């Protein structure tokens, strides 16, 4: 006779059964809510794990054609990756697209039938020595950044996309102090020329402040080292045979910048920087490469 009292084991069994019932009710409620809120093909943004970690929110969940989640329990949930299909049209001397972009806007480059479109994005504008530089990105049809570069006003830069050449020219630019005052006018072509170019190292060395390296009758001079917090940058000028400064740029340690001088392309890489507080303590290890249409050394 138990006199209305249950043993400890009986109470545990009862509690376990009740817990199972509650979990089944939670699961049923979740499925019912999903069927009420999301019709076939609708997007449901919130999913939750069940079981021991019940209530933990999942980032995303794959779906079947029925619109229902494949599973409510998963260790790792991944969204489907976008596969880029961007292509350039057949090369020609015609302008593909042209227009004025404000900061943050982009131009869609026309694509052939069945292909996705590349986009040219104006990220920002910089003014250096009273010269305007447009900071641009090229994106594929999935929104992935393929390359980022700076183009001086009145100059053009040649990119390679899918084995084809893409010529981006900045015809005019103005970069004020406010967001809306930054804009640039672009002309984009896909010229019929060999887009297979190789960066071949020309020279590398350590420059103290004020020293220069001579390449193709051009002097690449280290003017100064600029430090902003933990970031050190080399300020480099390109000087012609008449001692005129024709280019000037700031390159962060570990970064590269492409320059076009007299129709030739140069890639400047700053490998290492020392930002001392005296003149002789400022130096940078700089590597300069030029473009060639054949593999280096051939």
C-alpha positions as a Python dict, from the first residue, in 0.01 Angstrom:
ca = {
    (1, 'X'): (0, 0, 0),
    (2, 'X'): (146, 333, -103),
    (3, 'X'): (-96, 554, 97),
    (4, 'X'): (-108, 797, -200),
    (5, 'X'): (272, 832, -209),
    (6, 'X'): (490, 744, -511),
    (7, 'X'): (847, 621, -501),
    (8, 'X'): (1136, 839, -622),
    (9, 'X'): (1181, 612, -928),
    (10, 'X'): (810, 644, -1016),
    (11, 'X'): (832, 1022, -997),
    (12, 'X'): (1139, 1026, -1223),
    (13, 'X'): (967, 805, -1482),
    (14, 'X'): (664, 1032, -1478),
    (15, 'X'): (877, 1343, -1516),
    (16, 'X'): (1064, 1191, -1810),
    (17, 'X'): (739, 1101, -1981),
    (18, 'X'): (605, 1451, -1926),
    (19, 'X'): (926, 1597, -2068),
    (20, 'X'): (894, 1383, -2381),
    (21, 'X'): (535, 1496, -2423),
    (22, 'X'): (640, 1862, -2387),
    (23, 'X'): (918, 1818, -2645),
    (24, 'X'): (673, 1659, -2888),
    (25, 'X'): (430, 1945, -2830),
    (26, 'X'): (706, 2203, -2893),
    (27, 'X'): (806, 2025, -3213),
    (28, 'X'): (444, 2003, -3327),
    (29, 'X'): (387, 2369, -3251),
    (30, 'X'): (699, 2466, -3445),
    (31, 'X'): (587, 2267, -3749),
    (32, 'X'): (235, 2411, -3726),
    (33, 'X'): (370, 2767, -3699),
    (34, 'X'): (594, 2704, -3998),
    (35, 'X'): (303, 2580, -4209),
    (36, 'X'): (89, 2878, -4108),
    (37, 'X'): (355, 3147, -4161),
    (38, 'X'): (537, 3011, -4466),
    (39, 'X'): (360, 2897, -4779),
    (40, 'X'): (527, 2706, -5058),
    (41, 'X'): (843, 2887, -5158),
    (42, 'X'): (813, 3151, -4880),
    (43, 'X'): (1124, 3240, -4685),
    (44, 'X'): (1131, 3163, -4313),
    (45, 'X'): (1414, 3349, -4150),
    (46, 'X'): (1401, 3204, -3798),
    (47, 'X'): (1474, 2840, -3715),
    (48, 'X'): (1540, 2682, -3375),
    (49, 'X'): (1713, 2367, -3260),
    (50, 'X'): (1522, 2110, -3052),
    (51, 'X'): (1641, 1844, -2808),
    (52, 'X'): (1897, 1920, -2533),
    (53, 'X'): (1973, 2258, -2691),
    (54, 'X'): (1610, 2348, -2749),
    (55, 'X'): (1554, 2718, -2804),
    (56, 'X'): (1896, 2782, -2963),
    (57, 'X'): (1853, 2980, -3284),
    (58, 'X'): (2003, 2849, -3609),
    (59, 'X'): (2152, 3091, -3862),
    (60, 'X'): (1988, 2935, -4167),
    (61, 'X'): (1836, 2611, -4294),
    (62, 'X'): (1813, 2441, -4631),
    (63, 'X'): (1466, 2386, -4778),
    (64, 'X'): (1295, 2138, -5009),
    (65, 'X'): (1059, 2224, -5294),
    (66, 'X'): (771, 2190, -5052),
    (67, 'X'): (890, 2499, -4867),
    (68, 'X'): (947, 2301, -4544),
    (69, 'X'): (1287, 2277, -4373),
    (70, 'X'): (1479, 1957, -4451),
    (71, 'X'): (1549, 1906, -4081),
    (72, 'X'): (1496, 2090, -3755),
    (73, 'X'): (1810, 1941, -3601),
    (74, 'X'): (2153, 2003, -3756),
    (75, 'X'): (2508, 2045, -3641),
    (76, 'X'): (2611, 2292, -3912),
    (77, 'X'): (2367, 2476, -4138),
    (78, 'X'): (2494, 2645, -4452),
    (79, 'X'): (2322, 2868, -4705),
    (80, 'X'): (2350, 2778, -5072),
    (81, 'X'): (2653, 2947, -5227),
    (82, 'X'): (2608, 3172, -5530),
    (83, 'X'): (2801, 3061, -5838),
    (84, 'X'): (2910, 3357, -6050),
    (85, 'X'): (2833, 3344, -6423),
    (86, 'X'): (2945, 3695, -6519),
    (87, 'X'): (3095, 3733, -6867),
    (88, 'X'): (3205, 4017, -7089),
    (89, 'X'): (3062, 4060, -7439),
    (90, 'X'): (3280, 4010, -7744),
    (91, 'X'): (3568, 4256, -7756),
    (92, 'X'): (3537, 4568, -7973),
    (93, 'X'): (3628, 4935, -7983),
    (94, 'X'): (3275, 5034, -7883),
    (95, 'X'): (3190, 5178, -7542),
    (96, 'X'): (3014, 4916, -7330),
    (97, 'X'): (2878, 5157, -7072),
    (98, 'X'): (2945, 5511, -6953),
    (99, 'X'): (2806, 5738, -6687),
    (100, 'X'): (2852, 5940, -6371),
    (101, 'X'): (2862, 5753, -6040),
    (102, 'X'): (2821, 5899, -5695),
    (103, 'X'): (3002, 5727, -5410),
    (104, 'X'): (2843, 5388, -5347),
    (105, 'X'): (2676, 5365, -5690),
    (106, 'X'): (2768, 5119, -5966),
    (107, 'X'): (2751, 5069, -6342),
    (108, 'X'): (2626, 4737, -6479),
    (109, 'X'): (2845, 4613, -6763),
    (110, 'X'): (2631, 4454, -7038),
    (111, 'X'): (2663, 4076, -7067),
    (112, 'X'): (2610, 3835, -7358),
    (113, 'X'): (2303, 3612, -7366),
    (114, 'X'): (2310, 3355, -7088),
    (115, 'X'): (2579, 3531, -6890),
    (116, 'X'): (2572, 3739, -6574),
    (117, 'X'): (2685, 4102, -6556),
    (118, 'X'): (2993, 4248, -6393),
    (119, 'X'): (2950, 4573, -6198),
    (120, 'X'): (3184, 4871, -6156),
    (121, 'X'): (3144, 5026, -5810),
    (122, 'X'): (3274, 5366, -5699),
    (123, 'X'): (3387, 5299, -5342),
    (124, 'X'): (3545, 5632, -5261),
    (125, 'X'): (3750, 5922, -5393),
    (126, 'X'): (4091, 6047, -5284),
    (127, 'X'): (4271, 6373, -5345),
    (128, 'X'): (4650, 6357, -5339),
    (129, 'X'): (4868, 6650, -5444),
    (130, 'X'): (4563, 6818, -5599),
    (131, 'X'): (4496, 6511, -5817),
    (132, 'X'): (4173, 6312, -5801),
    (133, 'X'): (4176, 5934, -5774),
    (134, 'X'): (3867, 5716, -5802),
    (135, 'X'): (3874, 5409, -5576),
    (136, 'X'): (3679, 5140, -5762),
    (137, 'X'): (3583, 4775, -5723),
    (138, 'X'): (3482, 4524, -5989),
    (139, 'X'): (3215, 4279, -5873),
    (140, 'X'): (3073, 3963, -6026),
    (141, 'X'): (2702, 3883, -6050),
    (142, 'X'): (2708, 3733, -5698),
    (143, 'X'): (2836, 4059, -5550),
    (144, 'X'): (3188, 3923, -5487),
    (145, 'X'): (3469, 4179, -5513),
    (146, 'X'): (3708, 4054, -5780),
    (147, 'X'): (3957, 4340, -5769),
    (148, 'X'): (3995, 4688, -5621),
    (149, 'X'): (4208, 4969, -5758),
    (150, 'X'): (4266, 5344, -5783),
    (151, 'X'): (4238, 5531, -6114),
    (152, 'X'): (4361, 5887, -6157),
    (153, 'X'): (4129, 6139, -6321),
    (154, 'X'): (4204, 6156, -6694),
    (155, 'X'): (4364, 5809, -6689),
    (156, 'X'): (4255, 5454, -6766),
    (157, 'X'): (4330, 5117, -6614),
    (158, 'X'): (4328, 4778, -6784),
    (159, 'X'): (4177, 4485, -6595),
    (160, 'X'): (4151, 4118, -6691),
    (161, 'X'): (3817, 3944, -6639),
    (162, 'X'): (3759, 3591, -6763),
    (163, 'X'): (4056, 3616, -7000),
    (164, 'X'): (3931, 3939, -7158),
    (165, 'X'): (4056, 4293, -7125),
    (166, 'X'): (3839, 4556, -6960),
    (167, 'X'): (3944, 4918, -6999),
    (168, 'X'): (3806, 5156, -6732),
    (169, 'X'): (3865, 5528, -6785),
    (170, 'X'): (3792, 5812, -6543),
    (171, 'X'): (3719, 6111, -6763),
    (172, 'X'): (3624, 6351, -6484),
    (173, 'X'): (3600, 6341, -6105),
    (174, 'X'): (3525, 6560, -5805),
    (175, 'X'): (3574, 6452, -5445),
    (176, 'X'): (3441, 6694, -5188),
    (177, 'X'): (3437, 6659, -4812),
    (178, 'X'): (3084, 6517, -4792),
    (179, 'X'): (2935, 6189, -4917),
    (180, 'X'): (2719, 6342, -5189),
    (181, 'X'): (3006, 6554, -5321),
    (182, 'X'): (3209, 6252, -5433),
    (183, 'X'): (3150, 6146, -5793),
    (184, 'X'): (3333, 6033, -6107),
    (185, 'X'): (3252, 5997, -6478),
    (186, 'X'): (3348, 5657, -6626),
    (187, 'X'): (3384, 5509, -6975),
    (188, 'X'): (3415, 5130, -6999),
    (189, 'X'): (3533, 4926, -7300),
    (190, 'X'): (3647, 4571, -7372),
    (191, 'X'): (3925, 4626, -7628),
    (192, 'X'): (4054, 4348, -7854),
    (193, 'X'): (4404, 4314, -7719),
    (194, 'X'): (4600, 4051, -7534),
    (195, 'X'): (4475, 4053, -7177),
    (196, 'X'): (4722, 3789, -7057),
    (197, 'X'): (4974, 4004, -6872),
    (198, 'X'): (5236, 3896, -6621),
    (199, 'X'): (5385, 4093, -6334),
    (200, 'X'): (5762, 4050, -6357),
    (201, 'X'): (5977, 4183, -6072),
    (202, 'X'): (6204, 4461, -6193),
    (203, 'X'): (6385, 4567, -5878),
    (204, 'X'): (6361, 4542, -5500),
    (205, 'X'): (6550, 4728, -5231),
    (206, 'X'): (6545, 4911, -4901),
    (207, 'X'): (6503, 5288, -4932),
    (208, 'X'): (6575, 5540, -4661),
    (209, 'X'): (6365, 5853, -4656),
    (210, 'X'): (6457, 6066, -4961),
    (211, 'X'): (6622, 5782, -5156),
    (212, 'X'): (6492, 5642, -5484),
    (213, 'X'): (6504, 5344, -5719),
    (214, 'X'): (6553, 5396, -6095),
    (215, 'X'): (6331, 5195, -6332),
    (216, 'X'): (6280, 5280, -6703),
    (217, 'X'): (6427, 5631, -6651),
    (218, 'X'): (6176, 5688, -6371),
    (219, 'X'): (6274, 5746, -6010),
    (220, 'X'): (6052, 5591, -5743),
    (221, 'X'): (6133, 5795, -5433),
    (222, 'X'): (6042, 5729, -5070),
    (223, 'X'): (5924, 6069, -4947),
    (224, 'X'): (5812, 5980, -4596),
    (225, 'X'): (5655, 5722, -4365),
    (226, 'X'): (5309, 5791, -4225),
    (227, 'X'): (5183, 5615, -3913),
    (228, 'X'): (4817, 5596, -3815),
    (229, 'X'): (4775, 5384, -3507),
    (230, 'X'): (4926, 5044, -3588),
    (231, 'X'): (4920, 5108, -3964),
    (232, 'X'): (5241, 5226, -4133),
    (233, 'X'): (5237, 5352, -4492),
    (234, 'X'): (5507, 5458, -4737),
    (235, 'X'): (5455, 5780, -4932),
    (236, 'X'): (5615, 5732, -5274),
    (237, 'X'): (5664, 5975, -5561),
    (238, 'X'): (5735, 5890, -5924),
    (239, 'X'): (5974, 6142, -6084),
    (240, 'X'): (6051, 6172, -6456),
    (241, 'X'): (6384, 6253, -6623),
    (242, 'X'): (6317, 6627, -6581),
    (243, 'X'): (6269, 6588, -6204),
    (244, 'X'): (5896, 6648, -6231),
    (245, 'X'): (5673, 6457, -5989),
    (246, 'X'): (5419, 6285, -6214),
    (247, 'X'): (5267, 6044, -5961),
    (248, 'X'): (5239, 6026, -5585),
    (249, 'X'): (5071, 5764, -5369),
    (250, 'X'): (5049, 5624, -5017),
    (251, 'X'): (5093, 5247, -4984),
    (252, 'X'): (5027, 5060, -4662),
    (253, 'X'): (5279, 4806, -4537),
    (254, 'X'): (5210, 4468, -4698),
    (255, 'X'): (5001, 4623, -4977),
    (256, 'X'): (5045, 4687, -5349),
    (257, 'X'): (4933, 4969, -5579),
    (258, 'X'): (4929, 4967, -5958),
    (259, 'X'): (5048, 5278, -6140),
    (260, 'X'): (5030, 5363, -6510),
    (261, 'X'): (5306, 5596, -6627),
    (262, 'X'): (5357, 5677, -6995),
    (263, 'X'): (5139, 5385, -7097),
    (264, 'X'): (5342, 5137, -6889),
    (265, 'X'): (5200, 4952, -6589),
    (266, 'X'): (5398, 4924, -6266),
    (267, 'X'): (5308, 4737, -5949),
    (268, 'X'): (5455, 4890, -5633),
    (269, 'X'): (5464, 4664, -5327),
    (270, 'X'): (5570, 4780, -4981),
    (271, 'X'): (5694, 4471, -4800),
    (272, 'X'): (5817, 4626, -4478),
    (273, 'X'): (5826, 4969, -4314),
    (274, 'X'): (6016, 5125, -4025),
    (275, 'X'): (5861, 5443, -3891),
    (276, 'X'): (6128, 5599, -3673),
    (277, 'X'): (6115, 5945, -3522),
    (278, 'X'): (6434, 6067, -3691),
    (279, 'X'): (6519, 6111, -4059),
    (280, 'X'): (6759, 5816, -4086),
    (281, 'X'): (6528, 5582, -3896),
    (282, 'X'): (6256, 5592, -4162),
    (283, 'X'): (6291, 5329, -4432),
    (284, 'X'): (6084, 5090, -4644),
    (285, 'X'): (6151, 4772, -4839),
    (286, 'X'): (5995, 4830, -5180),
    (287, 'X'): (5946, 4596, -5476),
    (288, 'X'): (5864, 4728, -5823),
    (289, 'X'): (5725, 4499, -6095),
    (290, 'X'): (5640, 4569, -6457),
    (291, 'X'): (5384, 4406, -6688),
    (292, 'X'): (5489, 4174, -6967),
    (293, 'X'): (5295, 3975, -7226),
    (294, 'X'): (5515, 3668, -7175),
    (295, 'X'): (5587, 3471, -6857),
    (296, 'X'): (5874, 3619, -6656),
    (297, 'X'): (6214, 3496, -6772),
    (298, 'X'): (6092, 3371, -7111),
}
